[in-house]
Amino acid sequence: MCVRYPWLRGACLKLLAIYPSQQGQGLGRDIIQWLELHHLRNLWTLVSSFNHDARHFYQKMGFVEIGQLDDFIVAGYDEILLRKVSI
């Protein structure tokens, strides 16, 4: 996990990686919940448009797609800006 804080009145999750053998055990969910408890209201991240598994995971965790950055990292691929607001 790599987090940039402060970032837009919250934190930006820049990297979340879990070994394939450890996936599906709730570790990602636990990390997101820990970040929510420690980093104010806004939690942000970027996900590549082709990374359907990551997009599905973040959607399940309550993130909302805010915008799209065309060709942001690699030409022909877009990055999706996601935000989760905790109350």
N, CA, C and O atoms as CSV, one atom per row, in Angstrom:
chain,resi,resn,atom,element,x,y,z
A,1,MET,N,N,0.847,-1.164,0.000
A,1,MET,CA,C,0.000,0.000,0.000
A,1,MET,C,C,0.897,1.232,0.000
A,1,MET,O,O,1.909,1.289,0.698
A,2,CYS,N,N,0.503,2.200,-0.789
A,2,CYS,CA,C,1.172,3.494,-0.813
A,2,CYS,C,C,0.080,4.559,-0.832
A,2,CYS,O,O,-0.809,4.539,-1.683
A,3,VAL,N,N,0.161,5.489,0.118
A,3,VAL,CA,C,-0.858,6.521,0.264
A,3,VAL,C,C,-0.189,7.888,0.274
A,3,VAL,O,O,0.831,8.092,0.933
A,4,ARG,N,N,-0.774,8.810,-0.461
A,4,ARG,CA,C,-0.324,10.208,-0.411
A,4,ARG,C,C,-1.307,10.968,0.471
A,4,ARG,O,O,-2.515,10.974,0.230
A,5,TYR,N,N,-0.756,11.610,1.500
A,5,TYR,CA,C,-1.591,12.342,2.442
A,5,TYR,C,C,-0.806,13.553,2.922
A,5,TYR,O,O,0.371,13.417,3.254
A,6,PRO,N,N,-1.406,14.713,2.968
A,6,PRO,CA,C,-2.762,15.042,2.560
A,6,PRO,C,C,-2.880,15.185,1.043
A,6,PRO,O,O,-1.902,15.453,0.344
A,7,TRP,N,N,-4.104,14.999,0.561
A,7,TRP,CA,C,-4.396,15.133,-0.861
A,7,TRP,C,C,-5.884,15.437,-1.016
A,7,TRP,O,O,-6.717,14.587,-0.701
A,8,LEU,N,N,-6.226,16.606,-1.486
A,8,LEU,CA,C,-7.613,17.034,-1.706
A,8,LEU,C,C,-8.522,16.745,-0.506
A,8,LEU,O,O,-9.550,16.080,-0.628
A,9,ARG,N,N,-8.110,17.266,0.655
A,9,ARG,CA,C,-8.884,17.110,1.890
A,9,ARG,C,C,-9.119,15.655,2.259
A,9,ARG,O,O,-10.181,15.294,2.768
A,10,GLY,N,N,-8.134,14.839,2.002
A,10,GLY,CA,C,-8.205,13.426,2.329
A,10,GLY,C,C,-6.898,12.757,1.978
A,10,GLY,O,O,-5.824,13.326,2.174
A,11,ALA,N,N,-6.990,11.557,1.464
A,11,ALA,CA,C,-5.812,10.775,1.092
A,11,ALA,C,C,-6.012,10.188,-0.294
A,11,ALA,O,O,-7.138,9.957,-0.733
A,12,CYS,N,N,-4.906,9.953,-0.970
A,12,CYS,CA,C,-4.943,9.310,-2.283
A,12,CYS,C,C,-4.238,7.966,-2.172
A,12,CYS,O,O,-3.045,7.903,-1.877
A,13,LEU,N,N,-4.972,6.906,-2.407
A,13,LEU,CA,C,-4.415,5.563,-2.431
A,13,LEU,C,C,-3.729,5.385,-3.780
A,13,LEU,O,O,-4.389,5.223,-4.806
A,14,LYS,N,N,-2.402,5.415,-3.767
A,14,LYS,CA,C,-1.637,5.372,-5.009
A,14,LYS,C,C,-1.326,3.947,-5.441
A,14,LYS,O,O,-1.114,3.693,-6.627
A,15,LEU,N,N,-1.296,3.020,-4.501
A,15,LEU,CA,C,-0.990,1.629,-4.821
A,15,LEU,C,C,-1.619,0.731,-3.773
A,15,LEU,O,O,-1.474,0.962,-2.573
A,16,LEU,N,N,-2.306,-0.275,-4.228
A,16,LEU,CA,C,-2.826,-1.329,-3.353
A,16,LEU,C,C,-2.543,-2.642,-4.057
A,16,LEU,O,O,-3.128,-2.932,-5.100
A,17,ALA,N,N,-1.653,-3.429,-3.492
A,17,ALA,CA,C,-1.278,-4.702,-4.119
A,17,ALA,C,C,-1.317,-5.809,-3.078
A,17,ALA,O,O,-0.786,-5.673,-1.976
A,18,ILE,N,N,-1.955,-6.897,-3.453
A,18,ILE,CA,C,-2.050,-8.065,-2.584
A,18,ILE,C,C,-1.644,-9.282,-3.409
A,18,ILE,O,O,-2.128,-9.478,-4.525
A,19,TYR,N,N,-0.759,-10.091,-2.855
A,19,TYR,CA,C,-0.324,-11.303,-3.561
A,19,TYR,C,C,-1.535,-12.111,-4.008
A,19,TYR,O,O,-2.497,-12.250,-3.253
A,20,PRO,N,N,-1.500,-12.646,-5.227
A,20,PRO,CA,C,-2.639,-13.425,-5.725
A,20,PRO,C,C,-3.087,-14.531,-4.770
A,20,PRO,O,O,-4.284,-14.786,-4.642
A,21,SER,N,N,-2.148,-15.185,-4.106
A,21,SER,CA,C,-2.525,-16.273,-3.193
A,21,SER,C,C,-3.264,-15.762,-1.955
A,21,SER,O,O,-3.904,-16.543,-1.251
A,22,GLN,N,N,-3.181,-14.457,-1.684
A,22,GLN,CA,C,-3.827,-13.869,-0.514
A,22,GLN,C,C,-5.103,-13.097,-0.869
A,22,GLN,O,O,-5.805,-12.614,0.019
A,23,GLN,N,N,-5.397,-12.984,-2.150
A,23,GLN,CA,C,-6.582,-12.246,-2.583
A,23,GLN,C,C,-7.854,-13.017,-2.243
A,23,GLN,O,O,-7.841,-14.241,-2.114
A,24,GLY,N,N,-8.942,-12.284,-2.102
A,24,GLY,CA,C,-10.230,-12.899,-1.808
A,24,GLY,C,C,-10.444,-13.233,-0.344
A,24,GLY,O,O,-11.408,-13.916,0.002
A,25,GLN,N,N,-9.550,-12.755,0.525
A,25,GLN,CA,C,-9.654,-13.051,1.955
A,25,GLN,C,C,-10.052,-11.831,2.777
A,25,GLN,O,O,-10.061,-11.884,4.007
A,26,GLY,N,N,-10.383,-10.729,2.099
A,26,GLY,CA,C,-10.833,-9.535,2.804
A,26,GLY,C,C,-9.729,-8.561,3.167
A,26,GLY,O,O,-9.994,-7.570,3.847
A,27,LEU,N,N,-8.506,-8.807,2.739
A,27,LEU,CA,C,-7.406,-7.904,3.079
A,27,LEU,C,C,-7.585,-6.525,2.445
A,27,LEU,O,O,-7.355,-5.509,3.101
A,28,GLY,N,N,-7.991,-6.482,1.187
A,28,GLY,CA,C,-8.231,-5.206,0.516
A,28,GLY,C,C,-9.308,-4.407,1.218
A,28,GLY,O,O,-9.162,-3.202,1.424
A,29,ARG,N,N,-10.389,-5.077,1.585
A,29,ARG,CA,C,-11.478,-4.434,2.322
A,29,ARG,C,C,-10.971,-3.874,3.645
A,29,ARG,O,O,-11.308,-2.749,4.014
A,30,ASP,N,N,-10.164,-4.652,4.360
A,30,ASP,CA,C,-9.631,-4.201,5.647
A,30,ASP,C,C,-8.740,-2.966,5.478
A,30,ASP,O,O,-8.782,-2.051,6.300
A,31,ILE,N,N,-7.944,-2.944,4.426
A,31,ILE,CA,C,-7.077,-1.799,4.173
A,31,ILE,C,C,-7.901,-0.548,3.894
A,31,ILE,O,O,-7.610,0.522,4.428
A,32,ILE,N,N,-8.929,-0.681,3.056
A,32,ILE,CA,C,-9.794,0.467,2.741
A,32,ILE,C,C,-10.470,0.975,4.014
A,32,ILE,O,O,-10.537,2.183,4.241
A,33,GLN,N,N,-10.964,0.070,4.833
A,33,GLN,CA,C,-11.624,0.478,6.069
A,33,GLN,C,C,-10.650,1.172,7.014
A,33,GLN,O,O,-11.024,2.142,7.672
A,34,TRP,N,N,-9.409,0.697,7.095
A,34,TRP,CA,C,-8.400,1.337,7.937
A,34,TRP,C,C,-8.118,2.751,7.434
A,34,TRP,O,O,-8.016,3.689,8.226
A,35,LEU,N,N,-7.992,2.901,6.109
A,35,LEU,CA,C,-7.750,4.228,5.536
A,35,LEU,C,C,-8.902,5.178,5.842
A,35,LEU,O,O,-8.681,6.349,6.152
A,36,GLU,N,N,-10.114,4.681,5.755
A,36,GLU,CA,C,-11.276,5.526,6.063
A,36,GLU,C,C,-11.218,6.044,7.498
A,36,GLU,O,O,-11.575,7.193,7.754
A,37,LEU,N,N,-10.779,5.225,8.414
A,37,LEU,CA,C,-10.721,5.619,9.815
A,37,LEU,C,C,-9.639,6.656,10.095
A,37,LEU,O,O,-9.749,7.425,11.050
A,38,HIS,N,N,-8.595,6.683,9.269
A,38,HIS,CA,C,-7.430,7.504,9.577
A,38,HIS,C,C,-7.198,8.686,8.639
A,38,HIS,O,O,-6.264,9.456,8.863
A,39,HIS,N,N,-7.994,8.855,7.621
A,39,HIS,CA,C,-7.682,9.899,6.640
A,39,HIS,C,C,-8.888,10.765,6.253
A,39,HIS,O,O,-9.200,10.925,5.073
A,40,LEU,N,N,-9.542,11.307,7.251
A,40,LEU,CA,C,-10.606,12.286,7.035
A,40,LEU,C,C,-11.740,11.753,6.176
A,40,LEU,O,O,-12.019,10.554,6.177
A,41,ARG,N,N,-12.389,12.641,5.449
A,41,ARG,CA,C,-13.605,12.282,4.714
A,41,ARG,C,C,-13.346,11.683,3.338
A,41,ARG,O,O,-14.042,10.754,2.929
A,42,ASN,N,N,-12.371,12.194,2.631
A,42,ASN,CA,C,-12.196,11.820,1.231
A,42,ASN,C,C,-11.071,10.811,1.048
A,42,ASN,O,O,-9.966,10.984,1.562
A,43,LEU,N,N,-11.377,9.767,0.312
A,43,LEU,CA,C,-10.363,8.806,-0.087
A,43,LEU,C,C,-10.431,8.703,-1.605
A,43,LEU,O,O,-11.481,8.400,-2.171
A,44,TRP,N,N,-9.306,8.958,-2.251
A,44,TRP,CA,C,-9.220,9.007,-3.703
A,44,TRP,C,C,-8.317,7.898,-4.224
A,44,TRP,O,O,-7.439,7.416,-3.508
A,45,THR,N,N,-8.536,7.492,-5.474
A,45,THR,CA,C,-7.614,6.602,-6.156
A,45,THR,C,C,-7.824,6.725,-7.659
A,45,THR,O,O,-8.830,7.267,-8.118
A,46,LEU,N,N,-6.877,6.221,-8.402
A,46,LEU,CA,C,-6.974,6.119,-9.860
A,46,LEU,C,C,-6.930,4.648,-10.226
A,46,LEU,O,O,-6.216,3.867,-9.597
A,47,VAL,N,N,-7.690,4.269,-11.237
A,47,VAL,CA,C,-7.657,2.895,-11.733
A,47,VAL,C,C,-7.682,2.942,-13.258
A,47,VAL,O,O,-8.382,3.761,-13.853
A,48,SER,N,N,-6.917,2.061,-13.876
A,48,SER,CA,C,-6.881,2.005,-15.339
A,48,SER,C,C,-8.205,1.488,-15.875
A,48,SER,O,O,-8.807,0.581,-15.300
A,49,SER,N,N,-8.647,2.065,-16.967
A,49,SER,CA,C,-9.952,1.705,-17.537
A,49,SER,C,C,-10.034,0.227,-17.916
A,49,SER,O,O,-11.121,-0.351,-17.907
A,50,PHE,N,N,-8.913,-0.384,-18.245
A,50,PHE,CA,C,-8.927,-1.797,-18.650
A,50,PHE,C,C,-8.882,-2.749,-17.450
A,50,PHE,O,O,-9.049,-3.956,-17.620
A,51,ASN,N,N,-8.661,-2.226,-16.252
A,51,ASN,CA,C,-8.532,-3.070,-15.063
A,51,ASN,C,C,-9.913,-3.295,-14.440
A,51,ASN,O,O,-10.270,-2.671,-13.441
A,52,HIS,N,N,-10.666,-4.183,-15.043
A,52,HIS,CA,C,-12.056,-4.416,-14.637
A,52,HIS,C,C,-12.162,-4.981,-13.223
A,52,HIS,O,O,-13.095,-4.647,-12.493
A,53,ASP,N,N,-11.222,-5.828,-12.830
A,53,ASP,CA,C,-11.262,-6.385,-11.471
A,53,ASP,C,C,-11.105,-5.288,-10.419
A,53,ASP,O,O,-11.830,-5.269,-9.424
A,54,ALA,N,N,-10.160,-4.376,-10.641
A,54,ALA,CA,C,-9.950,-3.283,-9.690
A,54,ALA,C,C,-11.160,-2.357,-9.665
A,54,ALA,O,O,-11.593,-1.928,-8.596
A,55,ARG,N,N,-11.701,-2.051,-10.827
A,55,ARG,CA,C,-12.876,-1.174,-10.870
A,55,ARG,C,C,-14.033,-1.796,-10.106
A,55,ARG,O,O,-14.744,-1.096,-9.386
A,56,HIS,N,N,-14.232,-3.098,-10.253
A,56,HIS,CA,C,-15.299,-3.804,-9.540
A,56,HIS,C,C,-15.040,-3.779,-8.025
A,56,HIS,O,O,-15.958,-3.541,-7.240
A,57,PHE,N,N,-13.801,-4.021,-7.626
A,57,PHE,CA,C,-13.455,-3.998,-6.199
A,57,PHE,C,C,-13.765,-2.636,-5.585
A,57,PHE,O,O,-14.427,-2.556,-4.551
A,58,TYR,N,N,-13.289,-1.569,-6.219
A,58,TYR,CA,C,-13.511,-0.233,-5.664
A,58,TYR,C,C,-14.996,0.128,-5.649
A,58,TYR,O,O,-15.464,0.800,-4.731
A,59,GLN,N,N,-15.734,-0.316,-6.660
A,59,GLN,CA,C,-17.179,-0.071,-6.669
A,59,GLN,C,C,-17.829,-0.779,-5.478
A,59,GLN,O,O,-18.675,-0.193,-4.802
A,60,LYS,N,N,-17.449,-2.017,-5.217
A,60,LYS,CA,C,-17.980,-2.744,-4.059
A,60,LYS,C,C,-17.642,-2.042,-2.754
A,60,LYS,O,O,-18.401,-2.119,-1.789
A,61,MET,N,N,-16.510,-1.362,-2.723
A,61,MET,CA,C,-16.077,-0.669,-1.513
A,61,MET,C,C,-16.716,0.710,-1.367
A,61,MET,O,O,-16.449,1.409,-0.390
A,62,GLY,N,N,-17.551,1.111,-2.315
A,62,GLY,CA,C,-18.271,2.371,-2.199
A,62,GLY,C,C,-17.661,3.551,-2.916
A,62,GLY,O,O,-18.119,4.681,-2.747
A,63,PHE,N,N,-16.637,3.313,-3.714
A,63,PHE,CA,C,-16.039,4.390,-4.501
A,63,PHE,C,C,-16.946,4.734,-5.679
A,63,PHE,O,O,-17.632,3.869,-6.223
A,64,VAL,N,N,-16.940,5.995,-6.061
A,64,VAL,CA,C,-17.736,6.492,-7.184
A,64,VAL,C,C,-16.774,7.050,-8.229
A,64,VAL,O,O,-15.820,7.754,-7.900
A,65,GLU,N,N,-17.041,6.724,-9.487
A,65,GLU,CA,C,-16.213,7.248,-10.574
A,65,GLU,C,C,-16.535,8.724,-10.759
A,65,GLU,O,O,-17.680,9.100,-11.011
A,66,ILE,N,N,-15.493,9.561,-10.627
A,66,ILE,CA,C,-15.655,11.010,-10.687
A,66,ILE,C,C,-15.337,11.557,-12.074
A,66,ILE,O,O,-16.010,12.468,-12.556
A,67,GLY,N,N,-14.323,11.008,-12.705
A,67,GLY,CA,C,-13.919,11.514,-14.006
A,67,GLY,C,C,-12.936,10.584,-14.683
A,67,GLY,O,O,-12.478,9.599,-14.104
A,68,GLN,N,N,-12.626,10.917,-15.910
A,68,GLN,CA,C,-11.723,10.106,-16.721
A,68,GLN,C,C,-10.581,10.967,-17.231
A,68,GLN,O,O,-10.802,12.071,-17.728
A,69,LEU,N,N,-9.371,10.466,-17.111
A,69,LEU,CA,C,-8.182,11.145,-17.607
A,69,LEU,C,C,-7.699,10.391,-18.846
A,69,LEU,O,O,-7.072,9.338,-18.738
A,70,ASP,N,N,-7.998,10.939,-20.011
A,70,ASP,CA,C,-7.667,10.266,-21.268
A,70,ASP,C,C,-6.166,10.198,-21.483
A,70,ASP,O,O,-5.454,11.187,-21.305
A,71,ASP,N,N,-5.694,9.017,-21.868
A,71,ASP,CA,C,-4.279,8.813,-22.212
A,71,ASP,C,C,-3.338,9.335,-21.122
A,71,ASP,O,O,-2.265,9.851,-21.433
A,72,PHE,N,N,-3.716,9.212,-19.881
A,72,PHE,CA,C,-2.976,9.836,-18.777
A,72,PHE,C,C,-1.606,9.203,-18.541
A,72,PHE,O,O,-0.625,9.918,-18.336
A,73,ILE,N,N,-1.528,7.882,-18.566
A,73,ILE,CA,C,-0.263,7.194,-18.326
A,73,ILE,C,C,0.275,6.566,-19.604
A,73,ILE,O,O,1.460,6.679,-19.918
A,74,VAL,N,N,-0.615,5.904,-20.333
A,74,VAL,CA,C,-0.231,5.241,-21.580
A,74,VAL,C,C,-1.222,5.645,-22.660
A,74,VAL,O,O,-2.433,5.618,-22.439
A,75,ALA,N,N,-0.715,6.017,-23.816
A,75,ALA,CA,C,-1.592,6.379,-24.938
A,75,ALA,C,C,-2.529,5.220,-25.258
A,75,ALA,O,O,-2.111,4.066,-25.347
A,76,GLY,N,N,-3.799,5.552,-25.426
A,76,GLY,CA,C,-4.802,4.544,-25.746
A,76,GLY,C,C,-5.511,3.966,-24.537
A,76,GLY,O,O,-6.487,3.230,-24.680
A,77,TYR,N,N,-5.028,4.293,-23.349
A,77,TYR,CA,C,-5.655,3.804,-22.117
A,77,TYR,C,C,-5.967,4.988,-21.224
A,77,TYR,O,O,-5.186,5.935,-21.131
A,78,ASP,N,N,-7.111,4.925,-20.571
A,78,ASP,CA,C,-7.562,6.017,-19.712
A,78,ASP,C,C,-7.438,5.613,-18.250
A,78,ASP,O,O,-7.434,4.430,-17.912
A,79,GLU,N,N,-7.338,6.612,-17.402
A,79,GLU,CA,C,-7.356,6.397,-15.957
A,79,GLU,C,C,-8.661,6.983,-15.424
A,79,GLU,O,O,-9.089,8.060,-15.838
A,80,ILE,N,N,-9.273,6.265,-14.515
A,80,ILE,CA,C,-10.534,6.681,-13.920
A,80,ILE,C,C,-10.249,7.180,-12.500
A,80,ILE,O,O,-9.654,6.468,-11.692
A,81,LEU,N,N,-10.677,8.407,-12.207
A,81,LEU,CA,C,-10.542,8.974,-10.871
A,81,LEU,C,C,-11.743,8.531,-10.040
A,81,LEU,O,O,-12.894,8.720,-10.436
A,82,LEU,N,N,-11.455,7.937,-8.878
A,82,LEU,CA,C,-12.498,7.435,-7.990
A,82,LEU,C,C,-12.423,8.161,-6.655
A,82,LEU,O,O,-11.352,8.570,-6.209
A,83,ARG,N,N,-13.577,8.310,-6.034
A,83,ARG,CA,C,-13.631,8.971,-4.732
A,83,ARG,C,C,-14.617,8.236,-3.827
A,83,ARG,O,O,-15.687,7.802,-4.253
A,84,LYS,N,N,-14.217,8.116,-2.570
A,84,LYS,CA,C,-15.111,7.581,-1.545
A,84,LYS,C,C,-15.202,8.617,-0.443
A,84,LYS,O,O,-14.183,9.054,0.092
A,85,VAL,N,N,-16.412,9.007,-0.105
A,85,VAL,CA,C,-16.648,9.979,0.956
A,85,VAL,C,C,-17.154,9.233,2.170
A,85,VAL,O,O,-18.176,8.549,2.105
A,86,SER,N,N,-16.451,9.360,3.268
A,86,SER,CA,C,-16.862,8.752,4.527
A,86,SER,C,C,-17.464,9.822,5.421
A,86,SER,O,O,-16.984,10.954,5.463
A,87,ILE,N,N,-18.484,9.467,6.111
A,87,ILE,CA,C,-19.164,10.430,6.994
A,87,ILE,C,C,-18.825,10.127,8.434
A,87,ILE,O,O,-19.294,10.818,9.338
